[in-house]
Amino acid sequence: MKYNALCIFLLCLTLFCAGCVAPLGGQSGDLPSQEVAVFAAASLTEVFTAAGAAFEQNHPQTALTFNFAGSQQLASQLAEGAPAALFASADQRQMDAVVSAGRIAPASVVLFACNRLVVVSSSESVASLRDLTAPGVKLVIGAQAVPVGAYTLAFLTAAAADPAYGEPFRSGVLANIVSYEQSVRAVLSKVRLGEADAGIVYATDAQTAPEVAVLEIPAHLNQLAGYQIAPLSDGSSPEVAAQFLDFLRSPEGEQTLTDAGFSIACAPATR
């Protein structure tokens, strides 16, 4: 009797354990079967995070992994062989660098969104563009190699050629620059922390920081920042890369971009 009782106990225990394991096995099919790396400009952080979440809802077997940084930093990593499926740059120059490295086919590059520059300020002493030239004002901008830095310098050059501002404006602004940052988010961070009185960033970045004041730059002096994206020729997930590109240019993807403050009017129509 004791032997039979022991057998029954062991049988019940086996069935119980099997019941515990079965659901786990059933869940394995719901786990992502592949991770896809996307290298994207720092200014795309919020919008690509939101777009990635929406994309994954429709593609539960895929997990998008984002690497956000200055476009020039990402281009350098990719030129050195970093694995990725997609590269989204805030300007053509950095995209061209990856194309020149042989990792992206020129014909695969797509312009998908545009941005513009604004001045963000944490100080009451900067209430207009001309205040950027006032003695003692601490200004931060992107380094020249960074897309936002190149656009900023182009804006200052345009201002110097405008009689309403002239060369004194450009030279006055340059004289007040206390640091050149490696990404637009680093510029914004210094202003938010009060380490600088003002900085020049993209309009979409300013939208993420409601605590800073925003000064508009006249349209005829502003610079259109064109965002380009392309799959890596040697990417491990070309099908998923193509699907995410299609999503960005779909009505849902375009709405996500415009909600974040980007313009899609510069992008070629897909419908």
C-alpha positions in Angstrom: 0.0 0.0 0.0 2.8 2.4 0.9 4.5 1.5 -2.5 1.3 2.2 -4.4 0.7 5.5 -2.6 4.3 6.6 -3.4 3.7 5.8 -7.1 0.5 7.8 -7.1 2.2 10.7 -5.4 5.1 10.7 -8.0 2.7 10.4 -10.9 0.7 13.4 -9.6 3.9 15.4 -9.1 5.0 14.6 -12.7 1.7 15.7 -14.1 1.7 18.9 -12.0 5.2 19.8 -13.2 4.3 19.1 -16.7 1.3 21.5 -16.3 3.6 24.2 -15.0 6.0 23.8 -17.9 3.4 23.7 -20.7 2.3 27.4 -20.5 6.0 28.5 -20.7 6.4 26.5 -23.8 3.3 28.1 -25.2 4.6 31.6 -24.5 7.9 31.1 -26.4 6.1 31.7 -29.7 5.2 35.2 -28.5 8.8 36.2 -27.8 10.6 38.3 -30.5 12.4 36.0 -32.9 14.8 38.7 -34.1 16.3 42.0 -32.9 16.9 44.7 -35.4 19.4 47.5 -34.8 18.5 51.0 -35.9 21.1 53.8 -35.8 19.3 57.1 -35.6 20.2 60.8 -35.0 19.7 62.0 -31.4 16.9 64.4 -32.4 14.9 61.3 -33.5 14.9 59.8 -30.0 11.2 60.4 -29.0 9.7 60.0 -32.4 11.5 56.8 -33.3 10.8 55.3 -29.9 7.1 56.0 -30.5 7.3 54.7 -34.1 9.2 51.6 -33.0 6.6 50.8 -30.4 3.8 51.1 -32.9 5.7 49.0 -35.4 6.3 46.2 -32.9 2.6 46.0 -32.2 2.1 45.0 -35.8 5.2 42.9 -35.9 5.4 41.0 -32.5 8.2 38.8 -33.7 10.5 41.8 -34.1 12.2 43.9 -31.5 13.8 47.2 -32.7 16.9 48.2 -30.8 17.8 51.9 -31.2 21.2 53.5 -31.0 20.7 57.3 -30.7 23.6 59.7 -31.0 25.0 62.5 -33.1 24.8 61.5 -36.8 28.5 62.0 -37.2 29.2 59.6 -34.3 26.9 57.0 -35.8 28.3 57.4 -39.3 31.8 56.9 -37.9 30.7 53.7 -36.1 29.1 52.3 -39.2 32.1 53.2 -41.4 34.1 51.1 -39.0 31.8 48.1 -39.4 29.3 48.4 -36.6 26.3 46.0 -37.3 23.0 47.6 -38.1 19.9 47.3 -40.2 19.1 51.0 -40.8 20.8 54.4 -40.5 18.8 57.6 -40.1 20.8 60.8 -40.4 20.0 64.4 -39.7 21.8 65.5 -42.8 23.1 64.3 -46.2 26.8 64.7 -45.3 26.8 61.9 -42.7 24.7 59.7 -44.9 27.2 60.2 -47.7 30.0 59.2 -45.4 28.4 55.8 -44.8 27.7 55.5 -48.6 31.3 56.2 -49.3 32.3 53.5 -46.8 30.5 51.1 -49.0 27.8 50.1 -46.5 24.8 51.8 -48.1 23.7 51.8 -51.7 23.2 55.4 -52.9 19.9 54.5 -54.6 18.4 53.2 -51.3 18.6 56.6 -49.5 15.3 58.2 -48.7 14.4 61.7 -47.5 11.6 61.1 -45.0 11.3 64.2 -42.8 12.5 67.8 -42.3 13.2 70.1 -39.3 14.1 73.7 -38.6 16.3 75.6 -36.2 15.1 77.5 -33.1 16.9 79.2 -30.2 16.2 77.9 -26.7 16.8 80.0 -23.7 17.0 79.5 -20.0 17.7 83.2 -19.2 15.5 86.3 -19.2 18.5 88.1 -20.7 17.9 86.4 -24.0 14.5 87.5 -25.3 15.4 88.1 -28.9 17.9 87.0 -31.5 19.9 90.1 -31.1 20.3 89.3 -27.4 22.6 86.5 -28.5 25.3 89.1 -29.1 25.0 90.8 -25.7 28.2 90.8 -23.7 28.3 88.0 -21.1 25.7 85.8 -22.7 26.7 82.1 -22.7 25.8 80.3 -25.8 26.2 76.6 -26.8 25.8 75.2 -30.3 26.6 71.9 -32.0 30.1 71.3 -33.3 30.7 71.9 -37.0 30.8 68.1 -37.7 27.4 67.7 -36.1 24.4 68.3 -38.4 22.8 70.9 -36.1 26.1 72.7 -35.8 26.6 72.8 -39.5 23.0 74.2 -39.9 23.7 76.7 -37.2 26.8 78.0 -38.9 24.9 78.2 -42.2 22.2 80.3 -40.4 24.8 82.7 -39.1 26.3 83.0 -42.6 22.9 83.8 -44.0 22.3 86.4 -41.2 25.7 88.1 -42.0 24.6 88.5 -45.6 21.2 90.1 -44.5 21.5 93.9 -44.0 19.0 93.6 -41.1 21.6 91.6 -39.1 25.0 91.8 -40.9 28.5 90.6 -40.0 28.4 92.2 -36.5 25.6 89.8 -35.6 27.4 86.7 -36.8 30.7 87.7 -35.1 28.9 88.7 -31.9 27.1 85.4 -31.7 30.4 83.5 -32.3 32.1 85.5 -29.6 29.6 84.3 -27.0 29.9 80.6 -27.7 31.2 78.8 -24.7 31.1 75.2 -26.0 30.5 73.2 -29.2 28.6 70.0 -28.4 28.6 66.6 -30.1 24.8 66.2 -30.4 21.8 68.4 -30.4 20.6 66.8 -27.2 23.8 67.9 -25.5 23.1 71.5 -26.5 19.6 71.3 -25.2 20.8 69.6 -21.9 23.2 72.5 -21.1 20.4 75.0 -21.6 18.0 73.1 -19.5 20.5 72.7 -16.7 21.3 76.4 -16.7 24.9 75.8 -17.8 24.2 78.1 -20.8 21.9 81.0 -21.3 20.9 79.9 -24.8 21.5 77.3 -27.5 20.4 76.6 -31.0 18.6 73.3 -31.6 15.9 71.8 -33.8 12.3 72.8 -33.2 11.4 69.2 -32.4 14.0 69.1 -29.6 12.6 72.3 -28.1 9.1 70.7 -28.1 10.5 68.1 -25.6 11.6 70.8 -23.1 8.6 73.0 -22.2 10.6 74.6 -19.4 12.8 76.6 -21.8 11.8 79.7 -23.8 11.8 79.3 -27.6 12.8 82.0 -30.0 11.9 81.6 -33.7 14.5 82.2 -36.4 13.2 84.1 -39.5 12.3 81.7 -42.3 14.5 83.4 -44.8 17.5 82.8 -42.5 16.5 79.4 -41.2 18.0 76.1 -42.5 16.0 73.1 -43.6 17.3 70.0 -41.9 16.6 67.0 -44.2 16.5 63.6 -42.5 17.6 60.7 -44.6 17.3 57.0 -43.9 18.6 53.9 -45.7 19.1 50.2 -45.0 22.6 48.8 -44.6 23.6 46.8 -47.6 25.0 44.1 -45.3 22.3 44.3 -42.7 21.1 41.1 -41.2 17.3 41.9 -41.5 16.6 43.5 -44.9 13.0 42.5 -44.9 12.3 44.1 -41.5 14.3 47.2 -42.5 12.1 47.6 -45.6 9.0 47.1 -43.4 10.0 49.8 -41.0 10.8 52.2 -43.9 7.3 51.5 -45.2 5.8 52.2 -41.8 7.6 55.6 -41.5 6.0 56.6 -44.9 2.6 55.2 -44.1 -0.2 57.5 -42.8 0.4 56.2 -39.3 4.1 56.8 -39.5 3.7 60.3 -41.0 1.2 61.2 -38.3 3.8 60.1 -35.7 6.4 62.3 -37.3 4.1 65.4 -37.6 2.9 65.0 -34.0 6.5 65.2 -32.9 6.9 68.5 -34.8 8.7 67.2 -38.0 7.6 68.2 -41.4 7.0 65.6 -44.1 6.3 68.2 -46.9 9.9 67.9 -48.0 9.7 64.1 -48.5 8.7 62.6 -51.8 5.1 61.4 -52.0 4.6 57.7 -51.6 0.9 57.5 -52.4 
